[in-house]
Amino acid sequence: MGFTRELLLWGSENKWLENQAGRRSFMRKAVQRFMPGEDIDAAVDAVGALSEKGISRTILTQLGENVTEAAEADAVADHYRDVLGRIGEGGLDADISLKPTQLGIDLDFESVYARYKDLVQRADELGRLVAVDMESTAYADPTLELYRRLRADHSNVVLCLQAYLHRTKDDLASLLPLSPTIRLVKGAYKEPHDLAIRRKSDVDANFLELADTLLEAVGKGNGSRAFFGTHDPRMVVEVNKRAEAAGLPKDSYEFQMLYGIQRELQTRLAGDGYLMRVLISYGESWYPWYMRRLAERPANVWFLLKNIF
């Protein structure tokens, strides 16, 4: 599966393939498994459908990255202000998550910080969280700096960390004095071999080692929070076992999974009293995101092939 993963990650960055995929109805049909639609209305409808199944906790994220003009970044920020307005008006248990490159970190750090800060302040008034997504390692240091500055004034900001990077253990250690809120994921970007752990078993082991660190921080009661972004049932079982051994209650940490993946597991965790939040993605810029989702678990390619044939 290693070659398949590398091929999918290469494809996620190929503009020719992206242009071709957007014209193919079977690709658009296949991606519907992982996202309810391309606009916020479809995402809000999905929030209601999930609530009927016993999952009321969600995250909303508009797909997109690497904007090239400040006006584009401003438009993204305006969109998320509107989303927060809809969350408040509807009384939804929904947070928002967005990428630094979506708010213009390629253009100007201070401007992207100002856009995030405004959204964090607005979300704080609603009692909601804003997640700062982690992208490729080229953005790791500015993203960490962005989070540190936001966290200095606000506790309702989340940072995503990726377990497949060698550096993440040290990054997490440097953040612990801030009593951070961390979303731990395995990671799904194409990285050089010297920066990323290659073998799945080693990534899993690092994920659990980092999970132990996060659960220990939660147990200290200093305000640290841990969100585990995984669809792997084995990781879920291991995290629960380790939390139980540490004497932590079910509602002291949270699992986060993508819309359309492991639906039965999501429902079961919520029904068993664990905190379960579903990330609902929407938007027109779905191609690179979708290819990275396939790369996270190459077996998902079979879902695509079933739609083709």
Buried (B, 14 or more C-beta within 10 A) or exposed (E): EEEEBBBBBEBBBBEEBBEEBEEEEEBBEBBEBBBBBBEBEBBBBBBEEBBEEEBBBBBBBBBBBBBEEBEBBBEBBEBBBEBBEBBBEEEBBBBBBBBBBBBBBBBEBEBBBBBBBEBBBBBBEBEBBBBBBBBBBEBBEBBBEBBBBBBEEBBBBBBBBBBBBEBBBEBBEEBBEBBBBBBBBBBBBBBEEEBBBEEBEEBBEBBBEBBBBBBBBBBEEEEBBBBBBBBBEEBBEBBBEBBEEEEBEBEBBBBBBBBBBBBEBBBBBBEEEBBBBBBBBBBEBBBBBBBBBBBBBBEBBEBBEEBEE
